[in-house]
């Protein structure tokens, strides 16, 4: 099961403007103890990118409400939902070929075979979690972690590989949040 790094392990970038999303990444290893009720997160099959953090010029509560609407629009169920901590996501989704309305290869890099990206033909186990944190001036930072592991359906999970996030879905989520809030 792929489990993303949750709120206490996410890094929050503080950017004062609404320019293109800033990307903050940090390498991870082994395991991390979380405060979101999941205990210990096994990162042995997660990508090396921990989270993408982006500033949004709106209050944390309004950003979190918009974030929930974005997840719904993308078709991502949110069994992990903690309004008090402003955490939303799903630690275990299964998908093949398309995710959140787009081809897999736009969001994940699982390597290549001779004719196409593996993300297009592999079965993927995906974890996606977003956290909204307060930042300076009453604004917010949205940090989204997207992890995935893929396996060739011919061989099953015995040959599962890590899939790195391209950062595109994380950026898309913030763009959608800004659109809902009528921000630039």
Residue, then its C-alpha position, 0 to 999 in steps of 0.5 A: x500500500x502506498x502511503x504519502x507523508x502526512x501533515x507533520x512531515x510536509x514542508x510549507x513554502x511561504x510565497x507572498x504572491x500568486x505567481x506560478x506555483x513554487x515547488x518545494x521538495x525534500x528527500x525522504x528515507x525509511x519511515x516517518x511518524x505522523x500525527x494524523x492518526x496513521x502512526x508510522x508511514x512506510x516510505x519504501x515504495x514512495x517517490x523521492x518527492x515529499x510535497x509541493x507547497x504553494x502560497x494562496x492569498x486567502x484564509x486557511x478556512x476558505x482555501x480548505x473549503x475550496x480544496x474539498x471541492x477540488x478533490x470532489x471535482x477531480x473524482x478523488x474520494x477523501x476518506x482522510x478528512x480532518x477539517x480541524x487540521x485542514x487535511x484532506x486526501x486518500x492514502x490508497x487509490x487504485x487507477x490505470x491509464x487515467x487519474x483525475x481526468x487526465x492520462x497517467x503519464x502527465x502525473x507520474x513517471x514509472x519508467x519506460x518500456x520500449x514503446x511507451x511510458x509504464x504509467x500508461x499501462x501499469x496498475x498504480x496504487x496512489x496516495x494523495x494528501x493535501x494540507x492547508x496551513x496558515x501563512x503570513x498575513x492571514x493567507x495560506x499554504x497548500x502542500x500536496x503529497x502525491x505518491x505512487x507505485x506501479x506494477x505491470x499487470x502481467x507480473x502483478x505486485x511482485x515487480x512493483x516500481x516507484x513512480x515519481x510525481x511530475x508535480x503537475x497534479x499538485x500544481x493543478x490542484x492549487x490552480x483549481x483552488x485559486x479559480x474557485x476562490x476567484x484569485x489570479 
